[in-house]
Amino acid sequence: MNLFRRRLSGLPVLALLCAAVGCSSADDSASVAVPSPSAKVVELCRNLDRVLPSKVDGRDRRDPGPASALTAGWGDPAIILRCGVERPAEMSDANADSGEVDGVAWLMQKQGDGGYRCTTALRRAYVEVSVPSGDGAAALVDLAPAVKKAIPEGIAD
């Protein structure tokens, strides 16, 4: 039975989940690629930017350049959020690692540098969160309330 196919919620399950698959690698540089979604998705991302927490996993918000309501960052090495990214091809893979954290479904992809990239699923916009290797998944617990508030459930265009 694939543990990641089950609905997961709460910090204990999240800790187990990240121990098993982690959660996305952030680029250590001061800049990040800004997505270029449709106007409808841009508005959802702006709504998300307004409700993002000032701290994620105990790290203060420190946004990467260029400044954009579609990107956010916390700490150094940075946890990076990008809103309005393209649908990952792996979303179609029945064997892809996925889980649910506090009501938000995530696709989890291990990166070559040991970190993980987690992308929301079943939301009107895809939100990608990159977490450096060695970091816990507290980031997803901290970000889930904002995602639930700003990005409605549904299928992204």
Sequence and secondary structure as in RCSB ss.txt:
>XXXX:A:sequence
MNLFRRRLSGLPVLALLCAAVGCSSADDSASVAVPSPSAKVVELCRNLDRVLPSKVDGRDRRDPGPASALTAGWG
DPAIILRCGVERPAEMSDANADSGEVDGVAWLMQKQGDGGYRCTTALRRAYVEVSVPSGDGAAALVDLAPAVKKA
IPEGIAD
>XXXX:A:secstr
  GGGS   SHHHHHHHHHHH       SSB       HHHHHHHHHHHHH  SEETTEEB   BS  TTEEEET
TTTEEEEES    GGGG TTS EEEETTEEEEEEE TTS EEEEEESBSS EEEEE TT  THHHHHHHHHHHHH
S BS   
